[in-house]
Amino acid sequence: MNKYKTRIFAALIVTSVIITSCGFLTVKNKTTASLPELQQATKGTEYINGSFIGYSDASDHGYSMAIVTVENDKIVNVVLKEFTELSVEKDFSTYEYKPSVTAHRELPQRFIAAGDTQVEGISGATASSARYRQAVERALARARKQKPAGTYFDGTFQGRSRADNHGYGIALVKIQNDRITGVEIKEVDEKGELKDFSTYPYEPSRRAFKEIPGQFVKKNSPDIDNFTGATHSTEKYREAVANALAKAKKIMEMPDLIDGTYTAVSDADSQGYAEATLTVENGLVADVKLKEYDGLCKEKDFSSYKYEPAVNANRELPWAFIAAQTSRVDAVTGATRSSTCYSQAVERALAKASWYKGQQKYLNGIFQAKSTTDEHGYCIAIVTLRDDRIQSVVLKDIDDKGQLKDFENYPYEPSKKAHEELPAKFVEANSYEVDMVSGATHSSEKYMEAVKKALESATLNFDVRDSKLE
């Protein structure tokens, strides 16, 4: 385990933290989330019991990843992900192409039912289906007791570097018979767009982009010398190639953190809350994006924000988290609250990224979310969770002018009743699904949506039972 993984492991397991209203209270022998046992008892004849990860070949359309859990030679769980050509995880909750959404949703159960990769693909998602099959097959190859010869799978594998304020690097590495036979490199700028080196003004970077791939092939390794005048780019390309090679290895332990994109929020208080979105690559935090929201769930615009320390925290802390590979970083002077809230959000995102195998469904804390905005405004729910139980719910209604409704003097009785009675119903049901208040259907629906979103923000989304065949 390298030094970065050790830091993450320590942050999540050795010293755990209970965080309330964006404040830290250190407590011994408590955990945010459980990490997997990397070696488990062997019972089957063909496969080792446990969870194994596999990656498909990469192309201009990206690649797929599969996590396959095996018990007694049977596939009992499959988690599938797809990544774009920019190494960004696809969000199928908002993805527009329905066949791809269907493939992502239905193929795990097909693999489990079949017990292998010989399953029918999804109509209209032939390429995605094929990538998922290949990823599952490679995960199963890693699970087999009889290990294949050689170090790497043949194929083309994609890796990315960690980001900085100039962007990140991507490498597609082609491997044949344990040799690097081709490398394609790309750079993504700070706006998330590919750099065009045909028109790039800095000549050393243009030369590096053209010549470095051949150096990787010649050396058959990511360990090449820095390119004169383009040291920073060389470092990114080296890391991207190394991460691509890691995906190609025939023998690979489950990483502490699973590749993908994870979003988490801090506890909410009267001033609002923070949000962190982490990108994980090869078990490392590769990118961090931070946001802050006020008490009415409005995102703060730091391009015009007047309090400079808060602006500095939003701008500087992402790179601090990436460099430290943990949520424990120094606060920005004058922005202690923002720094602490960002740290808590990052800590929770790391918990979501870990290969969670315990019984806990939700993070403990205070979670705030809003409903969809319509011509009447929107609703807010502040949900307190402890040990997977809703402890309390506070509801707010924001009108079409962005003002908080005063229900003490509100003229419409059904809406007032919904605001007063629904919190207790949510607590009793321990769910966002409750009976609507008569005469206040619209308000009830918006409150339920807000509670649902608050619960979703608190969800630990790596429970290995999620796709098990019942």
GIBEL-V348786 format. One record per helix or strand. SS is the DSSP state (2 for helix, 1 for strand). FROM is the first residue (numbers start at 1). TO is the last residue. If there is no record, write none. Layout:
[[SS/FROM/TO] [SS/FROM/TO]]
This chain:
[[2/3/14] [1/16/20] [1/23/27] [1/47/47] [1/50/55] [1/59/59] [1/62/71] [1/74/83] [1/89/89] [2/98/114] [2/126/143] [1/144/144] [1/152/152] [1/155/160] [1/164/164] [1/167/176] [1/179/188] [1/194/194] [2/203/219] [2/231/248] [1/249/249] [1/257/257] [1/260/265] [1/269/269] [1/272/281] [1/284/293] [1/299/299] [2/308/324] [2/336/353] [1/354/354] [1/362/362] [1/365/370] [1/374/374] [1/377/386] [1/389/398] [1/404/404] [2/413/429] [2/441/458] [1/459/459]]
